[in-house]
């Protein structure tokens, strides 16, 4: 098992150990198998809400959710379409049988997702034990099929909600993006999907201008003006919505999909759960390299100046910024 690096900021703005939520997308196993694997590591009870959603309660780490990652199924949106042509499934065996069949068919291309609760970063090794248990029962990851645009997502609690801190993290991420992309070996299916598209050049130039020193309102407004979507490798909208929900929800963004929380939503890595030499620590440690750059003010300022003096050399900067 790989070692999980310590973050340079180990506590949140409230003085508690920073928490991390892990989301893993995979195929090749059924929800019941996934539930059993998680429970074998951290205990708990499984409650089947539907063929598309199972809840794990009373585990040692909190509540986990197992979901088929398709909103029209999870929210039973398909029933509305059937009702429009005069078919009312209601409740009971007919609906349950249909949903079980839909779940198995959708599972060929739609990932089954394990959504973990926020846990202290010091518990990440326990989360990796769950990853190992899922690997052992045959879970398949991103590279198992050309159709699997599966990812691993990290929701890492912000150490501070101040504009200067959030700006430093954003800048460090943008400066190291090419390095992260190379490290993550992002699958082609995920690159061409709409979910992790790179930030546009005008936003990158705006944020990496050494003279840019926004207050929190300006930082949020500039994001909403220049890149109003959650479909970025670093999704800032949950964090911004936590800070100023009205400001975000009044913008032209994917409101129904944004879950306000005081965390960076890092969405870039593949989920390589079927590969024996992969662990959660690989993506986590790459993220920590971003935080280490953000934490080193002298190094970060120097990187911004180099970029301003030599525009177009971001690739070389990426090499220079490798840990």
Secondary structure, DSSP 8 states (H G I E B T S, - for coil): -------SS-B-TTSSB-EEEEEEEEBSS-HHHHHHHHHHHH--EEEEEETTEEEEES-SS--EEEEES-HHHHTTTHHHHHHTTT----SSHHHHHHHHHHHHHHTTTS-EEEE---EEGGGHHHHHHHHHHHHHTT-B-GGG-TT---BEEEEEE-S--SHHHHHHHHHHHHHHHHHHHHHHT--HHHHSSSSSB---HHHHHHHH-TT----HHHHHHHHHHH---S-BSEE-HHHHHHH-HHHHHTSSS-GGG----SEEEE---B--TTSTT--HHHHHHHHHHHHHHHH-HHHHHHHHHHHHHSTT-HHHHHHHT--
